[in-house]
Each structure stands twice: as structure tokens, then as C-alpha cells.
């Protein structure tokens, strides 16, 4: 999982998408895979896919507000948190 978020952070959402595609089959109920995939889909401009991932995340019983998802991120550099927050806003989270 660490590869996908790192690629997303460094502005490589295309490569991050491939990493996330490997994460979900290995851990289909892993909320961390879905959280970052929501942000990554938004960075790729795939808003409908981001909405799908958000619906999957919600179906697993997780809170889907922007603040709730940001609160689940591990201790990260503030720039990374800001980029992730911006991507989640693009995906429609409030």
C-alpha cells in the first residue's frame, strides 16, 4: 500500500492507480486502499470512479466525511495531507 500513496503524493496518479489495483484484490475490505483510491481517481479526473470507491468505503461502514477520512491518515507531512485533502475535495467530499 505504501507505494500507491507515495506515487500519488509525487504527482504520479497514473502509476499510483496501478499500485492501488494490486492492493484491493489482496485486501478487498482494506479501508486504506479505498481511501487513497478515492483521492487518486479524483486526481485522474475519474469522478464517477471516485464516487464508486466512496460508496464501497461507506458500504464497509466507514464515515465518508472529509474530516473523518483525513483523521484516519497516519502521521504524514503537512504537504501530503494538504494534497490528499485537495484530492478528496475534488472527489466531492465535504
Residue pairs with C-beta under 8 A, 6 or more apart in sequence:
1 19
1 23
1 30
1 32
1 33
1 36
3 16
3 19
4 16
4 19
4 20
4 23
4 33
4 36
4 37
4 40
5 16
5 36
5 80
5 84
7 13
7 15
7 16
7 19
8 16
8 36
8 39
8 40
8 43
8 83
8 84
8 87
9 80
9 83
9 84
13 40
13 43
13 44
14 44
16 36
16 40
16 43
17 40
17 41
17 44
20 33
20 36
20 37
20 40
23 30
23 32
23 33
23 37
24 30
24 33
24 34
24 37
27 33
29 60
31 57
31 60
31 62
31 72
32 72
34 53
34 54
34 56
34 57
34 60
35 57
35 69
35 72
35 73
36 84
37 50
37 53
38 50
38 53
38 54
38 57
38 69
38 87
38 88
38 91
38 93
39 50
39 84
39 87
39 88
39 91
40 87
41 47
41 49
41 50
41 53
41 91
42 50
42 87
42 88
42 90
42 91
43 87
43 90
47 90
47 91
47 92
50 90
50 91
50 92
51 91
51 92
54 64
54 91
54 92
54 93
57 64
58 64
62 68
63 69
64 93
65 93
65 94
66 85
66 88
66 89
66 93
66 94
69 88
69 93
70 81
70 84
70 85
70 88
73 81
73 84
76 84
